[in-house]
Amino acid sequence: MIRKFFVMQLNRGAENEYQKRHSPIWTELEDVLHANGVHNYSIALHPETGQLFAYAEIEDEIRWEAIAQTPACRRWWDYMAELMEVNADHSPRAIELREMFHLD
């Protein structure tokens, strides 16, 4: 299993709406994530900076990258774009983090 870490930026005042839109996440998007080998996916908020810290366990980098090409993911990006910093295609502006320590 590959551990992925990344950080995104939530817009100020969007915390409640962001959480609401994930509760629950669309079934179609959840199915896409599972079908592409994503497990144990969590996102945490830093309350002072609005940074979103994400962690996911994936089976394969190619399958992880393929998620971005699915219609469900593209619709999700459009749906969430007003709440966070995004790229021109509405994908979240994300910075991949390097794992510095792990304990099983």
C-alpha positions as CSV (number, residue, x, y, z in Angstrom):
1,M,0.0,0.0,0.0
2,I,1.3,3.5,-0.9
3,R,0.6,6.3,1.6
4,K,-0.3,9.7,-0.1
5,F,-0.2,13.0,1.8
6,F,-1.1,16.3,0.4
7,V,-2.3,19.8,1.5
8,M,-5.0,22.0,0.0
9,Q,-6.3,25.4,1.0
10,L,-9.9,26.0,2.0
11,N,-11.4,29.5,1.6
12,R,-12.0,31.4,4.9
13,G,-15.6,30.8,6.1
14,A,-16.1,27.7,4.0
15,E,-15.4,25.2,6.8
16,N,-19.0,24.3,7.5
17,E,-20.0,24.0,3.9
18,Y,-17.0,21.9,3.0
19,Q,-17.8,19.5,5.8
20,K,-21.5,19.4,4.8
21,R,-20.7,18.5,1.2
22,H,-18.6,15.6,2.5
23,S,-21.3,14.3,4.8
24,P,-21.9,12.1,3.0
25,I,-19.7,12.2,-0.1
26,W,-21.5,11.2,-3.3
27,T,-21.9,7.5,-3.6
28,E,-20.8,7.7,-7.2
29,L,-17.5,9.4,-6.2
30,E,-17.0,6.9,-3.3
31,D,-17.4,4.1,-5.8
32,V,-14.8,5.6,-8.1
33,L,-12.3,6.0,-5.3
34,H,-12.8,2.4,-4.2
35,A,-12.7,1.1,-7.8
36,N,-9.3,2.8,-8.2
37,G,-7.8,1.3,-5.1
38,V,-8.2,4.1,-2.6
39,H,-8.5,3.2,1.1
40,N,-8.4,4.9,4.4
41,Y,-8.9,8.4,3.0
42,S,-9.0,11.2,5.5
43,I,-9.0,15.0,5.3
44,A,-8.2,17.2,8.4
45,L,-8.6,21.0,8.8
46,H,-6.0,23.2,10.4
47,P,-8.5,25.7,12.1
48,E,-6.1,28.7,12.1
49,T,-4.8,28.5,8.6
50,G,-7.6,26.8,6.7
51,Q,-5.3,24.2,5.3
52,L,-6.7,20.8,4.6
53,F,-4.3,17.9,5.2
54,A,-5.2,14.8,3.3
55,Y,-4.1,11.2,3.7
56,A,-5.0,8.3,1.6
57,E,-3.7,4.8,1.1
58,I,-3.6,3.7,-2.6
59,E,-2.8,0.5,-4.4
60,D,-1.3,2.0,-7.5
61,E,-0.1,5.5,-8.7
62,I,-1.6,5.0,-12.2
63,R,-5.0,4.1,-10.8
64,W,-4.8,7.1,-8.4
65,E,-4.1,9.5,-11.3
66,A,-6.9,7.9,-13.4
67,I,-9.5,9.2,-10.9
68,A,-9.0,12.7,-12.2
69,Q,-10.3,11.7,-15.6
70,T,-13.6,10.3,-14.4
71,P,-16.8,12.2,-14.9
72,A,-17.7,11.9,-11.2
73,C,-14.4,13.4,-10.1
74,R,-14.7,16.3,-12.6
75,R,-18.3,17.1,-11.4
76,W,-17.0,16.9,-7.8
77,W,-14.2,19.4,-8.6
78,D,-16.8,21.8,-10.1
79,Y,-19.0,21.4,-7.1
80,M,-16.2,22.1,-4.6
81,A,-14.4,24.9,-6.6
82,E,-16.1,27.8,-4.9
83,L,-14.9,26.6,-1.4
84,M,-11.2,26.3,-2.0
85,E,-8.1,27.2,-4.0
86,V,-8.3,25.5,-7.4
87,N,-6.5,25.2,-10.7
88,A,-7.9,26.3,-14.0
89,D,-9.6,22.9,-14.5
90,H,-11.2,23.3,-11.0
91,S,-9.0,20.5,-9.6
92,P,-7.9,21.4,-6.0
93,R,-4.6,23.2,-5.8
94,A,-2.7,20.5,-3.9
95,I,0.8,20.2,-2.7
96,E,2.1,16.6,-2.2
97,L,3.8,16.1,1.1
98,R,6.8,13.9,1.7
99,E,6.4,11.4,4.5
100,M,9.0,12.0,7.2
101,F,8.1,9.3,9.7
102,H,5.8,6.3,10.0
103,L,5.1,3.9,12.8
104,D,3.1,0.7,12.3
